[in-house]
Every structure is written in structure tokens, then in C-alpha cells.
Amino acid sequence: MSFLVIDIGNTRLKWATYSAPDPQATLLRHGAVFLETIDDLSEREWQGLSAPTGVLGCAVAGDNVRRRVEDQLEIWDLEPHWVASEASAGGVSNGYDHPVRLGSDRWVAMVGARHRLLMRGERCPALVVMVGTAVTVDALDADGHFLGGLILPGFGLMLKALEMGTAGLKVPTGELCHFPTNTSDALMSGGAWAIAGAIDRMYAHVQTRCGQAPALFMSGGAAVKLAPMTGLPFEMVDTLIFEGLLKLASERQYVFKPSMN
């Protein structure tokens, strides 16, 4: 028996199978592919996997990409469920002006972070940072209310914007450093410090608003590069969205069809 969770981002699709639709379940298998290759999932990444009992995912890449993934799931005759942001679920209440317009990946990641804190018996605010094609910095108070968040371009988008808008800046990727002395390092460090500065400011805002320092969770492909630059205590959790999906699956009691294969 296994349960499949899927996170379709702007650049990559990440997936994992767990022993049950529950946040305490055991991770069995996982992987990631670029969106350009998702039409081969059933023949490559998922080849030989035991048929899951159900599928729950979040998708921000658009309906066309989501339908292509659904086509790949036909190998198990399974109909997936896709999470949409809502007013309240998984211990989180949504403070967005229009709750359904909040990105489902941001919503699910906050559910995952909130669940982690509750399971540890910690009653404190949280700051959830995801570093991918875009960077999001989302704040929860100690009661699980989503206060609001930031959206910034990720490293790649920042560099691409500079290359497109400034003559002579198409240079190799540089290194992160405090005092760059070449253009490559200056570009990479400038982007990184800009993102780190946004995280630092939001951390301070949450601490002022809540009267307590937030627990800082970081996730995403480039998070490992950025996290040390903040100078703040942080917890790196690569599976944050998966954990949020599992929490919602266990809470909402989605109806999953047994596989016919």
C-alpha cells in the first residue's frame, strides 16, 4: 500500500510515495523532474512503482501541465485530487484578501509547517520560506492565522532580468560572498542578499507583531544556498509541501479509489 503526493511547481515536478495518507507515514520513494519531461513519468520515474491507493497534489504551473500529469496517472487508473487554497484547513486560517487566490503551494507549505510545530508542542509564530523559480516568504501567528507574505523573483529570474535589461551582463554564474570583486559574484551575491534581506525584514515584522520570534522553515531547490546568509536560526525541510498534502489528506478524508491494476 502506498499514497502518492505531487507538487507541480513552475519549473519542476516533485513527487513522493508514503505508506499512508497521513503526515506521520513513512516516506517510501521520491523524485523530481523538469516539466519538459513529465510526459515520460509513467515510463521512467514511475515505472515499476506499486500502484498507489490515491493521489493528492498541488499545482501552480497551469491547467495544461496538470492535465499532462493526469494522463501519466492513467497507468494506475487513478483520479487525482488537487488542493485549492481555502478559508481554513490543516490548522491554518487564511488571511488572504481573496483566500482562493493564494497559491496552493504556499497554502500547503504553511499547513506542513503548522503541523510540524503542533506535533512538537510548540506554540509560536512561523515564517515559511520557499526558494524556487520564485521566492515566497509567508507568516503565520501562534494561532495558525496566515498574516500575509512576500513574493520575490528567485535567483534565476533576477539574473535573467539583469541580462535582458543591461548591456554586457551575460556572465557565468558567480559565488556568494560579502564583498564581490567581479561581475559574476556581484550578480549572484546581489540577488542572494536581496532575498536574504526580505526574509530578515519579514522575520522582524513577525517578531514585532506577535511579540515572539517565529520558527523559520526553509524549503526549495535553492534554499540550501540561501539559508546561511540570513543569519537567523532556521530549519531546512525539503518535504514541507509533501507533509502539508499528507495532513490535508488525513484531515479531509478524500475518497480514493483502489487501483484496478
Backbone bond lengths (Angstrom), bond angles and torsions (degrees), N, CA, C in turn:
res aa  C-N    CA-C-N  psi(-1)  N-CA   C-N-CA  omega(-1)  CA-C   N-CA-C  phi
1 M - - - 1.465 - - 1.522 109.40 -
2 S 1.345 116.59 136.01 1.449 120.57 176.50 1.522 109.26 -150.42
3 F 1.331 115.04 163.09 1.460 122.17 179.86 1.518 107.62 -132.00
4 L 1.335 116.61 132.23 1.455 121.81 -174.33 1.528 110.96 -103.23
5 V 1.334 116.21 130.24 1.461 121.50 174.03 1.531 108.10 -118.73
6 I 1.345 115.76 143.11 1.453 121.80 -173.87 1.527 109.86 -133.28
7 D 1.320 115.79 135.13 1.459 122.44 176.41 1.528 107.40 -123.94
8 I 1.347 116.71 107.24 1.456 121.50 -179.97 1.521 108.28 -98.90
9 G 1.330 116.39 105.92 1.450 121.59 179.37 1.516 111.86 -92.76
10 N 1.305 116.71 -166.39 1.459 121.31 -179.04 1.525 112.78 -77.48
11 T 1.328 117.29 -21.71 1.460 121.26 -176.68 1.525 112.65 -121.95
12 R 1.334 116.47 -37.95 1.463 120.25 -175.02 1.520 111.43 -130.54
13 L 1.317 114.93 157.56 1.460 122.73 169.14 1.517 107.74 -107.56
14 K 1.326 116.76 126.91 1.464 122.06 176.39 1.521 108.35 -114.09
15 W 1.315 116.44 141.36 1.454 120.50 -177.73 1.522 110.30 -141.35
16 A 1.321 115.29 160.28 1.463 120.46 176.38 1.520 109.04 -157.91
17 T 1.316 115.85 149.57 1.465 120.76 171.39 1.523 108.56 -111.70
18 Y 1.327 114.81 139.62 1.460 122.81 178.74 1.526 109.38 -123.78
19 S 1.309 115.42 162.96 1.458 120.51 -176.16 1.521 112.80 -71.02
20 A 1.339 118.06 -16.35 1.465 122.15 -179.56 1.527 108.75 -165.16
21 P 1.348 118.32 160.80 1.463 120.91 175.60 1.519 111.13 -78.86
22 D 1.320 115.52 67.99 1.454 121.94 -174.60 1.535 108.57 -150.26
23 P 1.339 118.86 137.68 1.471 120.22 -177.35 1.524 114.55 -64.24
24 Q 1.328 117.53 -15.17 1.461 120.39 177.41 1.529 112.45 -95.04
25 A 1.330 116.50 4.22 1.461 120.65 -176.72 1.528 111.26 -70.81
26 T 1.318 115.63 162.28 1.462 122.63 -179.52 1.522 111.11 -83.59
27 L 1.328 116.13 132.98 1.463 120.99 174.61 1.525 108.82 -72.80
28 L 1.341 116.97 127.00 1.456 121.48 -177.32 1.524 112.41 -101.98
29 R 1.337 116.45 -54.25 1.464 121.82 -179.92 1.521 108.89 -142.73
30 H 1.317 117.55 156.50 1.459 120.08 175.45 1.518 109.33 -157.27
31 G 1.333 115.39 162.19 1.446 120.22 179.43 1.520 111.03 -169.72
32 A 1.320 115.87 176.89 1.461 121.87 179.69 1.519 108.72 -152.04
33 V 1.332 116.18 141.81 1.462 121.52 177.86 1.527 108.56 -139.17
34 F 1.327 116.37 154.14 1.455 120.39 173.08 1.527 108.56 -73.05
35 L 1.334 115.92 149.68 1.459 120.45 -175.84 1.528 112.36 -59.12
36 E 1.332 117.26 -27.30 1.462 120.32 179.87 1.521 112.36 -63.40
37 T 1.330 117.77 -19.17 1.473 120.67 -174.59 1.528 113.18 -111.63
38 I 1.329 118.47 11.54 1.473 118.60 -174.29 1.523 113.02 -69.30
39 D 1.332 118.18 -17.79 1.462 119.62 179.00 1.523 112.05 -72.17
40 D 1.331 117.48 -5.61 1.468 121.41 177.87 1.522 112.24 -107.98
41 L 1.331 117.99 8.27 1.465 120.35 -176.02 1.520 112.66 -55.80
42 S 1.323 117.34 -46.42 1.469 120.13 -175.29 1.524 112.27 -67.34
43 E 1.336 116.61 -26.75 1.460 119.94 -177.71 1.521 112.72 -95.30
44 R 1.326 117.39 -14.64 1.459 120.11 -177.19 1.527 111.47 -120.29
45 E 1.323 117.31 -81.42 1.466 121.71 -174.27 1.528 112.49 -59.20
46 W 1.322 116.94 -41.51 1.464 120.29 -174.21 1.532 113.02 -97.43
47 Q 1.312 116.60 0.62 1.458 120.01 179.05 1.522 109.84 -62.63
48 G 1.310 117.45 126.20 1.455 121.16 177.67 1.518 114.66 87.27
49 L 1.345 118.46 -5.87 1.470 120.12 176.14 1.521 110.34 -69.83
50 S 1.316 116.03 143.17 1.457 119.60 172.31 1.522 109.15 -64.82
51 A 1.310 117.17 144.07 1.462 121.22 -178.13 1.521 110.41 -62.00
52 P 1.337 119.25 122.88 1.466 120.81 178.35 1.521 110.72 -70.26
53 T 1.323 115.51 158.24 1.464 120.24 175.20 1.515 111.63 -83.35
54 G 1.331 117.36 -15.05 1.451 120.75 179.86 1.505 111.19 -171.96
55 V 1.337 115.25 167.39 1.460 121.91 -178.14 1.528 108.78 -138.82
56 L 1.325 116.40 130.49 1.458 121.66 173.30 1.522 108.03 -132.06
57 G 1.328 117.05 133.93 1.446 119.49 -177.41 1.507 113.21 -145.29
58 C 1.334 114.54 169.36 1.461 121.01 169.59 1.515 106.66 -127.40
59 A 1.331 116.46 145.24 1.456 120.58 -174.27 1.521 109.69 -141.55
60 V 1.329 116.33 126.86 1.469 121.13 177.06 1.520 111.83 -116.43
61 A 1.330 117.10 -0.18 1.462 120.77 -173.44 1.525 113.90 -87.55
62 G 1.328 118.41 -3.30 1.455 120.68 177.71 1.514 113.60 110.51
63 D 1.334 115.28 162.88 1.469 121.49 -174.75 1.520 112.75 -64.89
64 N 1.324 117.39 -36.96 1.460 119.78 -177.85 1.521 111.39 -63.08
65 V 1.315 116.88 -44.23 1.466 120.75 178.92 1.519 110.00 -65.18
66 R 1.319 116.72 -42.21 1.458 119.90 179.66 1.537 111.43 -60.66
67 R 1.334 116.66 -41.68 1.471 119.71 179.15 1.520 111.31 -64.93
68 R 1.321 117.07 -35.75 1.468 119.78 177.95 1.527 110.85 -64.03
69 V 1.334 116.73 -37.62 1.466 120.23 177.29 1.526 109.90 -68.31
70 E 1.319 117.07 -39.75 1.466 120.52 178.18 1.526 111.14 -60.85
71 D 1.329 116.30 -36.07 1.470 119.65 176.59 1.522 110.70 -61.23
72 Q 1.329 117.45 -38.54 1.459 121.11 -179.85 1.528 112.27 -68.61
73 L 1.333 116.33 -27.60 1.465 120.63 -179.80 1.525 112.94 -75.52
74 E 1.327 116.75 -8.25 1.465 119.75 179.89 1.525 112.55 -65.21
75 I 1.336 117.67 -16.53 1.469 119.29 177.72 1.517 111.27 -62.16
76 W 1.337 117.21 -22.47 1.466 121.10 179.48 1.524 112.46 -111.84
77 D 1.334 116.58 4.78 1.457 120.43 -178.59 1.531 111.34 54.39
78 L 1.342 114.68 44.93 1.459 120.63 -178.26 1.522 110.96 -115.13
79 E 1.323 115.32 139.97 1.460 121.11 174.75 1.527 108.39 -103.35
80 P 1.327 117.94 115.80 1.463 119.93 -176.83 1.526 112.14 -76.82
81 H 1.308 115.91 157.63 1.458 122.73 169.08 1.529 107.21 -106.34
82 W 1.343 115.57 141.85 1.462 120.79 -179.70 1.524 109.32 -119.57
83 V 1.314 115.81 129.85 1.461 121.39 -176.96 1.527 110.35 -74.83
84 A 1.318 115.60 137.45 1.466 122.48 170.15 1.523 107.54 -121.51
85 S 1.310 116.79 142.71 1.461 120.54 179.14 1.521 109.67 -62.76
86 E 1.322 116.30 145.29 1.459 121.20 -178.27 1.524 109.85 -143.41
87 A 1.317 116.09 -177.47 1.461 120.37 -173.88 1.524 112.65 -68.86
88 S 1.326 117.05 -34.50 1.465 119.96 -177.55 1.517 110.09 -161.72
89 A 1.319 116.64 135.72 1.470 122.38 176.16 1.519 108.91 -174.44
90 G 1.315 116.00 153.81 1.461 120.72 173.30 1.512 115.10 59.00
91 G 1.334 117.54 26.04 1.454 120.32 179.61 1.523 114.18 84.74
92 V 1.340 117.06 5.75 1.464 121.91 -179.71 1.523 109.47 -119.56
93 S 1.336 116.59 133.57 1.465 121.12 172.47 1.524 108.03 -105.84
94 N 1.321 115.73 138.89 1.453 122.41 -168.43 1.526 110.90 -94.21
95 G 1.325 116.39 113.66 1.454 121.26 -179.27 1.514 114.25 -93.55
96 Y 1.342 117.80 9.88 1.463 120.19 178.80 1.529 109.35 -64.95
97 D 1.340 117.53 147.71 1.461 120.63 178.75 1.523 111.35 -55.27
98 H 1.328 116.03 -42.22 1.464 122.41 174.70 1.532 106.44 -124.87
99 P 1.341 118.25 93.69 1.468 121.55 -171.88 1.520 115.21 -50.20
100 V 1.336 118.53 -37.34 1.467 120.04 -176.12 1.522 111.88 -70.76
101 R 1.337 117.71 -15.07 1.466 120.50 -179.07 1.530 112.81 -87.50
102 L 1.297 117.22 -7.20 1.464 120.18 175.68 1.522 109.06 -68.74
103 G 1.328 117.16 132.35 1.461 120.38 179.49 1.516 111.54 -54.37
104 S 1.327 116.30 133.28 1.465 119.78 -175.94 1.521 111.95 -63.34
105 D 1.338 117.74 -30.45 1.465 119.48 178.36 1.524 111.04 -67.37
106 R 1.337 116.96 -39.75 1.470 120.79 177.10 1.525 110.14 -64.37
107 W 1.323 116.12 -44.49 1.464 121.83 179.81 1.528 111.36 -59.22
108 V 1.325 115.60 -49.39 1.467 120.42 -177.08 1.528 111.05 -66.72
109 A 1.333 117.68 -38.25 1.464 120.61 178.78 1.525 111.05 -63.05
110 M 1.337 117.18 -39.03 1.465 119.64 177.92 1.526 111.35 -67.06
111 V 1.325 116.75 -37.23 1.468 119.96 175.19 1.521 109.83 -61.06
112 G 1.338 117.27 -42.95 1.456 120.71 178.51 1.517 112.49 -62.81
113 A 1.327 116.79 -42.56 1.468 120.71 179.49 1.526 111.16 -66.07
114 R 1.325 115.90 -43.48 1.467 119.99 179.34 1.527 111.10 -61.04
115 H 1.310 116.22 -42.72 1.470 120.07 179.44 1.523 110.89 -62.10
116 R 1.320 117.37 -41.97 1.470 120.65 178.13 1.523 111.36 -57.67
117 L 1.316 116.17 -45.65 1.457 119.85 -178.99 1.527 110.91 -64.15
118 L 1.327 117.05 -44.67 1.463 120.22 -178.34 1.525 111.46 -64.61
119 M 1.324 117.37 -38.79 1.460 120.50 -179.77 1.528 111.36 -66.24
120 R 1.328 117.10 -25.96 1.466 121.26 178.13 1.524 111.76 -92.10
121 G 1.319 116.65 -1.24 1.454 120.11 -179.98 1.515 113.19 72.71
122 E 1.322 117.26 24.55 1.460 121.33 -178.80 1.531 109.90 -97.92
123 R 1.316 116.09 124.61 1.464 120.95 176.69 1.524 107.77 -109.39
124 C 1.309 115.46 93.13 1.464 121.03 -178.01 1.521 109.10 -153.53
125 P 1.330 117.36 162.93 1.465 119.80 174.24 1.529 110.41 -66.24
126 A 1.304 115.23 169.75 1.470 120.17 178.51 1.516 109.83 -141.15
127 L 1.322 115.17 147.71 1.453 122.65 172.91 1.525 106.58 -122.34
128 V 1.334 116.12 120.72 1.457 121.77 -174.97 1.524 109.02 -110.92
129 V 1.323 116.49 115.13 1.464 122.29 -176.34 1.522 108.92 -115.27
130 M 1.332 116.11 124.66 1.462 121.27 174.85 1.524 108.44 -118.65
131 V 1.328 115.04 126.18 1.464 121.13 -174.31 1.522 108.69 -114.66
132 G 1.325 115.38 103.06 1.453 120.88 178.76 1.511 109.80 -139.77
133 T 1.335 117.12 -138.49 1.454 120.61 174.71 1.526 109.84 -55.70
134 A 1.331 115.36 -42.96 1.457 122.28 168.71 1.520 108.19 -113.91
135 V 1.323 116.13 163.08 1.465 121.70 176.84 1.524 107.66 -115.18
136 T 1.329 116.44 130.00 1.460 120.58 176.15 1.524 109.37 -119.59
137 V 1.327 115.49 141.65 1.468 122.31 -178.58 1.524 106.60 -131.14
138 D 1.325 117.35 101.38 1.460 122.04 -171.20 1.521 111.96 -115.90
139 A 1.341 115.71 139.68 1.462 121.89 -172.86 1.523 111.92 -113.44
140 L 1.329 115.31 134.73 1.465 123.49 173.52 1.521 108.46 -120.07
141 D 1.340 117.07 141.40 1.455 118.25 173.27 1.525 109.59 -85.47
142 A 1.312 117.27 -178.55 1.469 121.28 -174.19 1.518 113.21 -67.85
143 D 1.336 117.14 -15.11 1.466 121.26 178.19 1.525 112.09 -97.07
144 G 1.320 117.36 4.61 1.456 120.58 178.81 1.513 113.81 83.87
145 H 1.330 117.67 18.40 1.460 120.52 177.89 1.527 109.05 -89.59
146 F 1.326 116.18 126.66 1.459 121.48 178.40 1.526 109.05 -73.32
147 L 1.335 115.51 114.38 1.458 121.14 -176.18 1.521 112.64 -81.78
148 G 1.312 117.16 -31.58 1.450 122.81 -176.54 1.516 110.11 144.84
149 G 1.311 116.94 174.32 1.456 118.53 -177.41 1.517 113.06 -162.65
150 L 1.323 114.62 174.39 1.455 123.26 -177.77 1.526 110.37 -112.10
151 I 1.332 115.12 150.94 1.468 121.53 170.36 1.520 107.48 -126.67
152 L 1.325 116.34 125.00 1.461 122.33 179.76 1.523 109.07 -127.95
153 P 1.330 117.36 156.98 1.462 118.96 171.22 1.526 110.29 -68.25
154 G 1.323 116.09 143.72 1.461 120.08 175.86 1.519 111.32 -76.95
155 F 1.341 115.33 -178.15 1.469 120.80 -178.13 1.534 111.59 -53.12
156 G 1.334 115.97 -50.10 1.449 120.23 -175.47 1.517 113.18 -62.46
157 L 1.336 116.53 -43.21 1.461 120.27 -179.90 1.517 111.71 -66.18
158 M 1.345 116.86 -38.17 1.465 119.37 177.32 1.530 110.98 -62.10
159 L 1.319 116.85 -46.51 1.460 120.61 -178.79 1.527 111.11 -65.22
160 K 1.341 116.13 -40.15 1.459 119.74 179.96 1.525 110.95 -64.28
161 A 1.333 116.61 -40.27 1.467 120.25 178.78 1.526 110.98 -62.46
162 L 1.328 116.89 -40.90 1.461 120.29 179.31 1.526 111.35 -68.36
163 E 1.333 116.37 -39.02 1.458 119.96 178.60 1.525 111.06 -63.44
164 M 1.348 115.79 -39.96 1.459 120.15 -177.06 1.528 112.10 -75.15
165 G 1.329 117.37 -31.60 1.454 120.15 -172.68 1.510 115.70 -103.07
166 T 1.333 116.78 -4.62 1.464 119.66 -176.01 1.523 109.57 -133.88
167 A 1.305 117.35 126.67 1.467 121.13 -178.62 1.524 111.28 -68.45
168 G 1.320 116.27 138.89 1.457 120.97 171.79 1.513 115.79 79.53
169 L 1.367 118.77 14.61 1.461 119.26 -177.64 1.528 112.78 -108.66
170 K 1.315 117.82 18.49 1.457 120.20 176.38 1.520 107.85 -86.00
171 V 1.317 115.71 91.65 1.460 121.72 -174.14 1.521 110.08 -128.61
172 P 1.342 118.37 163.15 1.464 120.61 178.02 1.530 111.82 -61.80
173 T 1.326 115.15 156.06 1.463 120.77 177.60 1.521 110.41 -60.99
174 G 1.323 116.05 132.75 1.458 120.38 -177.53 1.516 113.16 -99.34
175 E 1.317 115.38 -166.52 1.456 123.18 -179.25 1.532 109.92 -108.92
176 L 1.324 115.54 158.17 1.455 121.32 175.38 1.523 109.13 -84.01
177 C 1.316 116.91 127.87 1.463 120.00 178.12 1.527 109.67 -155.52
178 H 1.335 115.59 164.32 1.459 120.91 -177.44 1.521 112.54 -75.41
179 F 1.319 116.34 -36.50 1.472 120.31 -175.79 1.533 109.26 -131.68
180 P 1.321 118.07 80.82 1.464 121.01 -177.70 1.530 111.98 -62.89
181 T 1.318 115.31 138.09 1.471 120.08 179.34 1.526 111.94 -122.76
182 N 1.342 116.70 17.36 1.462 120.94 171.53 1.525 107.63 -148.53
183 T 1.318 116.53 163.44 1.468 120.96 -172.10 1.521 112.44 -65.98
184 S 1.327 117.28 -39.45 1.462 120.17 -179.71 1.523 110.93 -60.21
185 D 1.329 116.54 -49.74 1.463 120.79 179.58 1.530 110.89 -65.52
186 A 1.340 116.94 -35.83 1.460 120.62 -179.61 1.528 111.29 -64.11
187 L 1.332 116.46 -40.12 1.458 120.46 179.07 1.531 111.60 -66.93
188 M 1.321 116.28 -50.15 1.462 120.35 -178.83 1.523 111.23 -63.60
189 S 1.312 117.34 -45.49 1.461 121.35 -178.03 1.525 111.12 -68.27
190 G 1.337 117.11 -37.19 1.459 119.79 178.42 1.512 111.77 -60.96
191 G 1.334 116.56 -45.19 1.459 120.01 178.13 1.516 112.06 -64.33
192 A 1.328 116.16 -44.04 1.460 120.21 -177.82 1.521 111.92 -64.72
193 W 1.324 116.36 -42.88 1.464 119.09 -179.28 1.522 111.28 -69.38
194 A 1.335 117.00 -31.03 1.463 119.72 176.26 1.527 110.68 -63.86
195 I 1.336 116.39 -45.02 1.464 120.32 179.21 1.523 110.27 -67.22
196 A 1.344 116.81 -44.81 1.468 120.48 179.02 1.523 110.84 -59.69
197 G 1.335 116.31 -38.26 1.459 119.50 179.21 1.514 112.22 -64.78
198 A 1.343 117.24 -38.25 1.464 120.75 177.25 1.526 110.99 -63.62
199 I 1.333 115.94 -40.22 1.465 119.96 178.40 1.531 110.14 -65.16
200 D 1.316 116.71 -44.91 1.467 120.92 179.60 1.529 111.31 -59.15
201 R 1.350 116.47 -43.43 1.458 119.61 -178.71 1.527 110.98 -66.29
202 M 1.332 117.44 -43.87 1.466 119.55 -179.94 1.525 110.62 -65.73
203 Y 1.318 117.45 -37.53 1.464 121.73 176.36 1.530 109.49 -57.96
204 A 1.333 116.45 -45.44 1.464 120.72 179.52 1.524 111.09 -66.02
205 H 1.342 117.02 -39.21 1.464 120.13 178.81 1.534 111.22 -61.79
206 V 1.343 116.04 -43.81 1.465 119.92 -179.83 1.523 110.54 -64.57
207 Q 1.322 116.22 -42.23 1.458 119.87 -179.94 1.530 110.76 -62.11
208 T 1.331 116.87 -40.49 1.465 120.49 178.08 1.524 110.84 -67.97
209 R 1.325 117.05 -44.09 1.460 122.06 -177.26 1.524 111.86 -66.11
210 C 1.323 116.61 -41.76 1.461 121.07 -172.56 1.530 113.49 -100.00
211 G 1.325 117.14 -11.52 1.457 119.96 -178.22 1.511 113.27 70.56
212 Q 1.336 115.80 21.35 1.463 120.77 -176.41 1.526 108.13 -157.81
213 A 1.317 116.92 140.73 1.459 120.58 178.60 1.529 110.00 -68.18
214 P 1.336 117.59 137.50 1.471 119.22 179.26 1.520 112.52 -81.46
215 A 1.315 115.20 153.73 1.460 120.35 167.70 1.525 106.86 -74.63
216 L 1.331 117.57 129.24 1.462 122.03 -176.27 1.521 109.65 -102.94
217 F 1.338 115.66 117.07 1.455 122.11 176.62 1.523 108.41 -108.18
218 M 1.328 116.16 133.91 1.459 120.74 178.96 1.520 109.59 -125.97
219 S 1.346 114.98 138.75 1.452 120.71 -177.94 1.523 108.75 -148.89
220 G 1.322 116.49 164.52 1.457 120.47 178.22 1.510 112.44 112.96
221 G 1.328 115.50 160.35 1.456 121.15 -173.11 1.510 115.48 -59.33
222 A 1.335 117.49 -35.93 1.471 120.15 -176.76 1.514 112.53 -101.63
223 A 1.317 117.82 7.55 1.465 120.79 -176.44 1.525 111.80 -63.74
224 V 1.317 117.12 -36.72 1.457 120.22 -177.91 1.527 111.58 -61.59
225 K 1.335 116.19 -29.75 1.461 121.33 179.68 1.532 111.16 -76.61
226 L 1.334 114.80 -33.67 1.460 119.99 -173.25 1.522 113.92 -88.94
227 A 1.317 117.40 -37.80 1.466 122.19 -169.31 1.528 114.66 -50.26
228 P 1.331 119.56 -47.32 1.471 118.69 -177.78 1.525 113.75 -63.89
229 M 1.335 117.84 -19.12 1.456 120.52 -176.33 1.526 112.39 -77.43
230 T 1.318 117.78 -17.39 1.461 119.28 -177.48 1.525 112.03 -73.89
231 G 1.321 117.81 -27.21 1.460 120.60 -176.51 1.514 112.96 71.98
232 L 1.326 117.30 11.97 1.464 122.57 -178.61 1.525 109.92 -108.74
233 P 1.335 118.15 152.41 1.464 119.52 173.26 1.523 109.37 -66.27
234 F 1.313 117.26 132.71 1.465 120.07 -176.44 1.525 110.21 -143.42
235 E 1.327 114.40 161.92 1.462 121.86 175.32 1.516 107.46 -123.14
236 M 1.326 117.16 121.40 1.456 121.47 178.68 1.529 108.73 -87.47
237 V 1.334 116.11 122.03 1.467 120.93 -178.56 1.526 108.97 -132.40
238 D 1.319 116.98 98.62 1.460 121.05 -178.95 1.521 112.33 -67.81
239 T 1.332 117.43 -24.35 1.460 122.09 -173.99 1.526 113.02 -99.74
240 L 1.325 118.29 19.54 1.465 120.66 -172.53 1.529 112.34 -58.85
241 I 1.328 118.28 -45.05 1.462 120.69 179.23 1.520 110.42 -66.99
242 F 1.323 117.86 -40.33 1.465 119.82 177.37 1.537 110.57 -59.28
243 E 1.323 116.23 -43.33 1.461 119.97 -178.99 1.529 111.11 -64.91
244 G 1.333 116.44 -37.17 1.457 119.48 176.15 1.518 111.93 -65.65
245 L 1.334 117.04 -41.02 1.462 120.35 176.98 1.522 111.49 -62.01
246 L 1.318 116.48 -42.29 1.463 119.83 179.42 1.524 111.49 -65.79
247 K 1.322 116.78 -37.83 1.460 119.81 176.63 1.517 111.00 -62.31
248 L 1.325 117.31 -45.48 1.462 120.45 178.87 1.521 111.25 -65.38
249 A 1.336 116.99 -38.37 1.461 120.17 178.38 1.517 111.26 -61.88
250 S 1.327 117.53 -41.58 1.466 121.10 -178.75 1.520 111.64 -72.02
251 E 1.332 116.55 -31.55 1.463 120.36 -176.35 1.519 112.71 -82.41
252 R 1.310 116.21 -40.93 1.459 120.07 -172.99 1.519 114.29 -86.84
253 Q 1.311 117.46 -11.14 1.461 121.12 177.47 1.546 111.75 53.76
254 Y 1.334 114.97 50.77 1.460 118.80 175.19 1.519 109.38 -57.14
255 V 1.315 115.68 147.79 1.471 120.18 178.34 1.524 107.92 -88.58
256 F 1.324 115.79 115.05 1.450 121.18 179.89 1.520 109.58 -109.34
257 K 1.328 115.40 134.79 1.455 120.11 -178.93 1.526 110.02 -86.10
258 P 1.321 117.64 136.53 1.456 119.27 173.50 1.538 109.86 -64.19
259 S 1.309 115.49 143.75 1.459 119.36 179.52 1.524 110.40 -67.98
260 M 1.338 115.94 145.33 1.465 120.96 178.33 1.521 111.22 -92.61
261 N 1.358 116.08 -3.54 1.475 118.72 -177.60 1.522 110.81 -87.80
